[in-house]
């Protein structure tokens, strides 16, 4: 029954020893039952029979209070069948007795997800979570006892505390047991493992709970929290970042739901003020600074333009714009420079860009521009060389972020001349700053003609004569940027015939040279992102496995600013950019006027693209892309996500490649890509998911809970603004999912897909009409869908009867299959069919 706890083992196995064991167990002689099961195991070969015997033995061990052996036996049964609820339940009981609460909870949660209505499972889960007060005290005692030397014991106590805090009953218990003060003591021990346990427990206490969050914030204090964020230990800093994010979410939730939102706004601003101060604090660690920037990116700007209130962004600009620019203007290696990572300046650019995008009127934008201009002037005027370098570095930071603000500061008196004169500096560090500023200005500046006129000759000189690879590679990228007009119709205006190939070869050489620092090698990828517009360059690149793998290695590295360049290069190699068909009339005019006509390169034809995709797959492109998507990083902007989605769609074009893409983590990576980003990016990722779902077994491609996450992206392909191919692939993929389980059909219903599926049953295109009918056939296994066919005034049944007589055999089969399913599962429909047919024959 649904409510029965699987505690007794009356499962019969075909061995007499098993039957004897069952009888002895029922009689309460657990030791004798154990001996009988053990003997049966020694004589039994069948895997499923052995699993049942292990499960039964686990029940005996539980009764005999030998919990370690009970856990081992239950685990053997679970290895044979991961959905064995009796074995999972028994293992959870054993784990609880062994003090491994976190694992016990995990097993019980699995039981509840397999059988959500089972009361016994639900009660057991609640019971495990509402641990007694003494247990909470005991955990804190173990953790705070300086005499306690047993590391395992401490770790178990920490893990149990974290797990308890994840469930409401446990969280409240900790909170009521003076937990916040004790957790503060753990934080103040300054020992990494203790601090991690405290921070992760606090995450559980604050998640989705506004009043507890406010109390915790009052007790811990914003200064302490921001100090923990700035510690040297990377994991501790990240855990503090995670806690602050949860606190922000809980407070923001309160602001939206509650009339007392003003208190939350005060708390929010207090936290943000400390984060802004951390940015310019010399004692804060480099990754602490990065984490603070990432947090500000997530919590300050509005999530969508529908929210009208941008006051938080305005407040941050007034209070902290200069502090953000402090990070953006840092010159690495300079005296007194703030500790930063390779990603800090990029994060500052992204934050500035998001703040600028959040402004609503010219007055707000003018204020932003003035603050930036004042900051640049303050460094440029009246300071020595070090100040000028800071000013130029700020220009680079703004050009990579809110480029309008970058253009404004570029036009300040003396800035551009300063850039050009420093490009010729004998000091490598100074020259680097100036050349990078020139490159960022090259494709953003309004005064591009000025830069082209002065910059090209300068960069050519540097490229030819510099003895430093780090400088030459940047000069090359600048030339690529200035020369790459015309996109795929590529002509390097600055270079003689054949130079493109030479430059690309040089970039690949730099890319593969591991003695050069990663920052410099990143620029080699930037160069390739431009040079691979040329099909000859693409062909040579995919032949060079070492260069491809060096690029993938960089994509997985700590330096995240390389993501966009890698994604652009891959989009070019797979031709997954939008192909614009030129207007035939304009072509005629161009010929008549003897103008240049853009032509497609012969090596961009489908056969070449297909071969390039194969080479990229063989070199490991999927795991690199999956790693890029996972990076919780500001450099993974929406436009960058879109590029990655485009590449994935190209990689799954051929059905035989899809299994490999899934095996290397492609399926998992596509889900987040399909749920956030640009509309184009989300659609491309959803289409790639559809292709995988159509030709692979969805339960293997998207194991466990992941399969339910695929439904929403697939339903999005049914929207009317999608193309016919996207509609068709969405329908085919949903047909596959709808045939798997009732829970999946419920998810499809919940996403409001049924009216859209019905709409496509009237589609003129026969393949779309067929796909919609097949999808409806599988959806008709759900009670709600069967009811729709009985609805008064509906023509649904009539349409199915009509399609059962169509010429197209597949459509006939899908429609009659639906009728067969409906009449078998929902007998009242049998009566309606003759009525529909006769009314229709009478012309009704």
N, C-alpha and C positions, 0 to 999 in steps of 0.2 A: 504493500500500500504506500501512498504518497508520504504518509507521516511516519512510517516505521524506520527506526534506526537500524542500519545494517550491522547488528551486533552478533547475531547467531549465524552459524554457517550451515544452513540446511541444503547447500548446493550439492547435488549428487554427482560424483565422478564415477566413471565406469569401472573403478577398481574396488574390490571388496574391502580393502584396508580403509578406503575413504568412507565407505558406507559405515564401517565399524566406528571410525573416528567421529562421524556425525552423531551416531547413536550415543556414544560415550559422552560427547560434548553436551548433548541434550540432557543426559542424565546427571550432568554436573561434575563428571570425573575428568577434569581438564588435563591432568598429567597423563592419564591413560590415552585420552584422545590425541594428545600431542605425539605420543609414541606411535599410535596407529597411523597418523598422517605422515610421520617421518618415514615409517616403513613403506607406506604407499609411494612416497616420493622416490625412494631408492629403486622401486620397480617400474616407475612410470616414465615413458618417453615423450608423450604428446605435450607440446608446448602449452597449449591452453589448459590442459588438465593439470600440468605442473603449477601453472599460475594460480589455479583455484586452490590447490593444496597449500601453496605458500600463504595465500590469503587466509585460509582456515587455520593454519598454524599460528598466524599473527594473532588471531582471536584467542587461541589458547595461551600464548605468551602474555597477552594483555591480562587475562584472568589470573595468570601465575605471577604477574607483576614483574616480568622480565622485559622491561620496555625497550632496551637496546635491540634485543632479538626480534621483538614484535615489529620494530621499525624496519629492520633489515628484511624480514619476510614480506612485509607489506610492500616495500620498495621493489622486491623481485616481481611481485604480482603487477605492480604499476608499470614496470619496464615492459611487460608483455602486453598490457593494455592500459594506455594513459587515461582512459575514460572509466576505469573500474572504480565505481564510487565506494563500494564496500572497502576496498583496499585503501583508498584515499582517506576514508573516514577513520579506519583503524590506525593508519599511520599518523593522522593528526592527533589521535588520543595518546599514542606512544610519545610523539614529539612534545606534547604538552607536559607529560609527566617528566620528560627528560629536560624540561626547562627551555626548550627551543621554540619559544612562543611564535617568533616570526614565521618559521616554517610551518608550524601547526595552523596558523591563520591562513597561510597561502593554500594549504591543502583543503581547508574548509571552504575557502572562497571558490576554489575549483569545484567542489561538490555542489555549492549553491548555484554556480553558473550552469552546471550540467543538469540540475534538477531544481529550478528556482522555486517551485511550490512546496518543496519538502520542508515541513515545519521543523522536523528534528534537526536538519542541517542548520537551519536559520538559528534555532535556539542554541545549538552547540557553538556556533560562531559568536553569538552574543555573549554566551557564558565565558568563552575564552577571552573575549575583549574586556568584559567587566571584571577584570582582575581585582583581587582584594586590595584594600589600602595598604595592608602590610607589605604586599609584594612591591608596590611602588616605592614605599619607604626603603625596602630591602635593596632595591636597585640603586637608589641614590646613595645608600650607605656604602655599598660595594664600590661605587664610582668615586665617592668623595673620601674614602678611607686611605690615607697616605701609607698605612701599613700593609694594605692589600697588594700583594706582589703577583697574584695569579692573573696573568694577562688574559687568558681564555675566559675566566670568570667575568672579568671586567668587560670584555668584548660582548659576551652573551648578555650582560645586564644592559649595556648601551643599545644593543640591537633590539632587545625586548622593549626598552623604553620608546625607541623610535617607532616600532610597530604599534605599540599601544596608542601612541599619539595620533596615528593615522585614522583611528576610528573614534567617532564622537564620544562614546562612553569612556574610552580610555583617556582621551584628551581632557575631558572634564575632570576625571579622577586625578590626573597629574596636576591640573590647574588648582583643584581644591586642596591638594595635599602640599600646599606651599611650594609647588613645583617651580614657579618662575624664579623665586629666590635661590632655590637649589641649582637651577640651570644657570643662573648668573654666576654662582660660585664655580660651576664647571667651566664656564667661559673664562673666568678670571684665573684659572689654573695655568693658562697660557701653554697647556700641553695639547698638541694638535689633535690626538685621538679624542680627548675629552671635549675639546671645542667642537669638533665635528659632531659628536653625539648630541651635544647641547643644541647646536644650530639645527640639526635635522629633526630633533624632537620639537623645537620651537616652530618649525615649518608646519608640523601636524597640528599644533595648538592654534596657529593663526589662520590656517586654510579655511577660507569662507566663513570666518567667525569674527565679525567686526568688534564686538565688545571685548572679547578676549585680546584681540590685536591691540586695541587702545590701552588696555590694562598693562599688557606686556611692554608696549612702547614706553608707557609712563615709568615702569619699573626699570627697564634696561637703559632707557635714555638714548636719544639719537646719536650723541657723540660716541658712546661705547660701540654702537652698531657700525658706525662709519669707520671707527678705528679698527674693528675686526676685519672689515672689508679691505683695509689697507695693509694687512699683515703680509709678511714675506711668503708664508706657506700657501702655495697655490690652491690646494684643495679647500683649505679653510676659507680663503677669500671667496672662492666660488660658492661654497655653502652659504656664506653670509649674503652673497649676491642673490642666491635663490630665496633665502628668508626674506630679504628686503622686497623682492618682487612679489612674494606672497602677501606681505604686509600691505604693499601698495594696492594690490588687487582688492584685498578685503576692505581697505579704507575707501577706495574709489567706488566699490559696490555700494558702500554705505552712503556715499555722497549722492549717488543716483537714486537710491531707494528711499532715503530718509530725510525728513525735514531738518534733522540735526546735522545735516551735511557740513555746516560751517566748522564744527569741531574737527571733522575729518580733514577738511581743507587746511586747517591750521597744522594738524599732524603731518599731512602730506608735505606741506611747504617746509616744515621743520626738517623732515628727512631729506628733502631735495636740497635744502640749503647746505646741509652737512656733506652731501655728495658733491656739490659744486665746490665746497671748500677743499674737499679731498683732492680734487683735480690739480689744484695749484700747490698742494702741500708737499714740500720736498721729502719729508720722511715717509710718505706713502709708497708702497711697492708699485712696480710697473704694471703688474697684472691687476692689482687693486684699482689702479687708475682706469685700466681697460674695462674692468667689471662695472665701475661707476658710470663710465660713458655708455656701456651697453644698457644699463638699467635706465638711464635718462632717456635713451632712444626709445625704450619700450614704454615708459610710463608717462612721459611728458606730452608729446604731440597727440592730437586727437586720433582715435583709431579710424574714424570715418568722417567725411564732411557733413554727415547728417547731424553729428553733435555740433551744436552751435557755439559752445563755450570754448574759446581758445585762450582763456585768461592764464592758464598754467604756463603755456608757451611764452606769453608776453612777460610774465613774472620772471621766468628763467632767463629770458633775453636781457631784461633790465638788471637782474641780480648777478647773472653768471656768464654772459656772453664772453666777457674778457677772460674769464677763467678757462672756458672751453678753448679760446684762441691761444691761451698759454700752452696748452698741450699741442695744438695744431702748429704752433710756431717753433716748437722745440727743434733745435739743430743737434742731431745726435753727435756725441763726442765733444761738444763744446763745453767750455768751463761752466760750472753751475747749472748745467741743463737738467731738467727733471728726468727721473728714471722712466723710460717708456719702452714698449715692445715694438716689434715691426708693425703691429696693427693699430697702435694708439692714434697715430695721425689720421689714418683712414677712418677710424671710429669717430674722431672729432669732426672730420669732413661730413660723414653721414649724419651725425647729430645736427650740425649746422644746417645741412640741407633740409632735414625734416622740420626743424624749427622754422626755417624760412618758408617752406611749403605750407606751414600751418597758419601763416599770416593771411589776413582777410582783406586788407585795404592798403592803399598807397602810403597813407600816413604811417602805418605799422612797418611797412617795408623801408620807408625812408629812415625811420629810427634805427632799424637794423643796419642799413648802409652806413649811417653816420657813426654808429658805434664801431663798426669794422674799420672805417677810414681813420677814425681817431686812434684806434689801436695801432694800425700800421704806421701812421705818422709818428706816434709816440716812440716807435723803435727806429724809424728811418731818419728822423731829424734830430740832430744834436747828439747822436750816439756814434761811437766808433764803428769799425767794420762789423763787429759782432752784432750790433743793433741792426745794421743794414741786412745782414743775413737772416736775422729773426723776421724782419719785415718781409723779405722775399719768400721765406718759408711760409709765412702767413698767406701770401698771395697764392702759393701752390695749394695750400689747404683749402682756401675758398674756391679756387677754380675747380677742384675735385668735388666740392660740395655744392653750395649755392653759387653757380658760376656767374650769375648776374652780379652778385656782390664781388666776386673775383674780378670781373671786368671793370667794375667801378674803381677798385683799388689799383688795378693795373694802370688806370689812366691818371692816377695821381702823379704830380710833377716829380720827375726824376726816377720813378720806379723802373720803367722800361729800360732807361739808359743804364741804371744800376745793374739790371739783369744782364744786359748785353756786355757791359764791361767786365762783370764778374765771370762771364762765360770764358773769358780768356785768362782767368787767374791761374797762377802757377801752383796754388794750393789745391790739392785734389778735393778736400772737403768743401771748400768754397765753390769750386767749379761745379761740383755735383749739385749743390743747392740751386745754382743759377741755371744750369742746363735743364734740370727737372722743371723749374718754373717756366722756362721757355717751351718745353714740351707740353705742359698742361695748358699753356696759353695758345698753343698752335691750333687746336681744334675748337677752342671755346671763345677766343677773343673776338670782339667786334672789329678790332683793328687788325684783322688777320693779314691784310695786305702789307701793313707796316712790318709785321713779324715775318711774313714770307720774304719781303724785300731784304730785311736785315738778317733774319734768322737762317735762311737757307745757306747763304755763303758762309756764315759763321759756323754752322753745324758741319758743313762739308769740310771746312778747314780742320775742325776738331776731329772729325772722323778719320781724315787722312793722316793727320800729324800727331795726334795724341798717342803717348806710349802706354796710357792706362786703359785697360779693358773696360773698367767700370765706367769711364767717361765715354769711350768710343761707342759702347753699346747704347748708352742713352742718346748720344748724338744720332745714332742710326735710327732709333725709334722716332726721334723728332723729325728726321727726314721722311720716314715712312708716313708719319701723320700729315706732314705738310704736302706730301706727294700723293696721298691716296684719295684723289677725288674720283668720283664716278663709280665707287663701290665695285660691283662684280665686273663692270667693264673697266678693267684695270689698266691704267697706263701710268707708269711712274714718271710723272712729268719732270721730276728733278734728275732723272738718271738716264744714262744711255741704254740702248738695247741690251738685254741680258743682265743688267745690274741687279734686277729683282732676284734672280736665281742666286747670284753671288752673295747678296745680302742675306737671303734666307739660309744659305749654306753656313754663313758666318754665325747667324743666330743659332742654328742647330749645334754648331761646334761649341759655342758658349754655353748652351743649355746642358750639354753633356759633360762639360768640364767641371768636375766636382771640387777642383781646387779653388774655383771662383766662389765668392760668398753668395748665399741664396738670394740676397737682395738684388745683386747684379744679374743673376740668372733669371730672376723674375722679369727683368726688362727684355731678356731675349724672347720670352713668351709674348710680351707686349709687341715686340717687333713682328713676330709671326702672326699675331692677331690681325695685323695690317697686311702683311705680305701674302697671307693665304687667300686673299681675294683672287690671286692668280692660280689658275688650275694646275700649271706646271709645278708651282711651289707645293700645292696640296699633294700632288702625286709623289714628289720626292720625299715629302715629310712622312707619308704613311709607309714608305719603303724603309725608313730609318727607325727601326724598332727601338734602338737605344734612346733616340731623341724623344719618341712618344713616351717611353717609360720614364724618362727624366722629367718630362712635363707632368705626367701623372703623379710622380713622386712629390713634385713641388705643390701640386694641387692638394695633396694630403698633408702638407707641412704646416707649421705654425703660422707662417706668413700668409694671411688670408687675402691680402690685397691682390693676389695673383688670380683669384677666382674668375673675375670678369674676363681677363685676357685668355685664360684657358678655355672658358666656355665659348668665347668668340671664335677662337681658333677651331674648336670642334664643330661649331655651327658652319663655319666656312668649309671644312673638310667634308662634312656630310651633306653640304648644300641644303641645309634645313632652314635657310632664310626664306623670306617671301619672294616668290618670283613674279616680277611685274611684267605682264605681256605688253609690249609697246603697242600703241594705237596704230593700226595699219595706215590710216590717213596721214598721221604725222610722219610715219616712215617714208611714205611717198614724197611728202614735202621735203623731208630731209635729203632724200636722194636727189631731188630736183635742184635743191640749193647746194648740192655737193657738200653737205655737212657730214660730220662723223656719225655713223650709225652704230649704236651699241650692239655687239654680237655676243652670242654665247660661245664660250671656249669649247672646242670639240671634246676636251677632257672633262667637261662638266655634264656629259651625256649620262643617262641612267646607268649604263653598264659600268662606267668608271666609278660612279658614286657608290654603286653596290659593292664593288671590289674594295673601295676605301673603307667602307663600313666594316667589312670582314677583317681587314688589317687592324683597324682600331679595336674591334672586339677581341682579336687574338692578343693584342698588346695589353689588355686589361682596362679598357676605358670604363667599363661599368662600375668596377669597385672604386675608381677615382671619382666618378660622378656621385656615387652613393655617399662617399666620404664628404664631398663638397656640400651635399644637401644637409648632411647631419650637422655641419658646423654651425653652432649657435653664434652667428657672427654678423655684425652690421654690414660687412662687405657683401653678404648674400642678399643683395637688394632685389626688389621685384623684377627689375629688368634682367638681372643675372639669373634669377629663377626661370624666367621665360626662356632664356638661351638654353639652359640645361634641359628644360622640357622639350624644346625643339630637337635637341640631340637625341634624347631618349626615344622620341617618336620615330626618328630616322633609324635608330638601332633595332626597333621591333617591327620594322616594315616587313621583313621576311619571316614567315611563320616558323621556319626551322631555327631561327636565332632566339626565339622568345624564351625557350626553356633556359638557355644559358644566361640570358639577361636576368631572369628571375633568380637563378641559382647564385648569382653574384651580388644579390641585394637590390636589383633594379626595381622589383615590384614594391618592396617596402619604401624605397626612396620616392617613388612616383606619388604615393598617397599624399604626403604633405605638399608636394608641388601642385597637386590637383585641387587643393583646398585653400591655398592663399597665393597671392601674387597678381600679376596682370591677368586680364580676362583671357587674352590670347594664350598666355602661359598655362593657365588652369585648364583651358580647353585642350591644348596639345597633350598635357599630362593625362587628362581624362581619356583622350582617344588612345593613348599608349596603353592605359590600364584596360580599356575595352578590348584592344587587340590581344592582350595577354589572356584576358578572361574568356575570349572566344575559342582560343586554340589550346589552352592548357587546362588541366584540372584545377578549377579555382580554389578548392580546399587545400591543394598542395602549394599553389602559387601564393596564396594569402592565408597562411595557417592561423588557427585559433581565432582570436577576436578581430584580426586584421581584415577578414573577409567582409565584415559588416561595415568597415570604413570605406570600402570600395563602392558601396551602393550610391552614396550621394554624388560622387564625381560622374558615375555612369548615368544617373538620372539627369544630370546637368546637360548631357549630350542630346537630350530629347527636346530641349527648348527650341522654340521656333526659329530663333535667329541663327541656330547652328546649321551647318551644311547638310545636304542629303546623306552624304557618306557618314558624317558624324552621327546623324539620327540612326542610320542603319546599324552602325557598329554598336551604338549604345543599346539598341533593342536586342541585338544578337547576344551581347554580353549579359544583359538582364535576364534573357531567356534561360541562359545557363545557370545563373544564380537562383532564379525562381524555381528551378527544378531540384534544388538541393535540400531545402528545409523550410518548415513553416516559419521559423524565426527570421529567415532571410526574406520570405515573402512579406512578413509583417513590416520589416524594415523598408521594403520597396513601397508598400502601401503608405507608410508613415511619411515617406519623402514625396507623397502626392504624385506618384508616377502613373497611376492607373488611367486618369483622364487623358494624359498625354499618349499613353500606349493606344487607347481607344481612338484618339484622333488620327493616329498614323494608320489605323485599319481602313481609313477612307482614302489613303494616299493614292495618287495616280500611279506612282512608280511601283511596279509589281513586286520588286524585291523588298522595298520598305513595307508594303502592305502585308507581304508574307511574313516578314520578321515580326511585325506587330501582332499578327494573328497567332504565331507560334508562342510569342511572349505571353499573350493573353491565355493561351491554352495551359501554360504552366501556372500562371497566377490564379487560374480558376480552381486550383486545389484549396484555395483559402475561402473560408466561410463568407467573409465580407464580399468577396468578388462574386461568389455564387448568388448572394442576395441581389446584387446589381442586375443580374439577368432576369430577376423576377419583378424588378421595379415597374410600377405602372407607367404606361406611356413611353416605355423605352424600346428602341428598335434593336437592342443588342442581340437578342435571340434571333430576330428576323435576319440580321446580317450574317450570323453564323450559319443559319439554315441555307441562306442564299449562297454563301461561299462554299458550302458542302457540295454544291452542284456546279462549281466553276470548272473551266477547262484545265487550268493550271493544276497539275496533279498534287504538287506540294501544298498549294493553298487549300485544295480539297481535303488533303489529309490533316492539315493543321486545324481546319474548321470542324471536321467531323470528329477529330480527336478531342477537341474542346467540348463538343456536344456529348460525346461518350463519357468524358470526365464529369461534366455537369449532371448528367442524368444518373450516373452511378453514385455520386456523392450527395446529390440534393434531389431526391425523387420528385418533389413538387414540380420540378421543371419539366418532367415527362408530360404532365397534363397540359403544360403551356405550349409545347411544340406543335401539336395538331391544331390548336387554336390559331397560332401564328400563321401556320401554313395555309389554313382554310381562309383566314381573313385576307391573306395576301393574294390567294388565288381569286378571291372575289373582288380583288382590286382595292382592299381596305388598307 
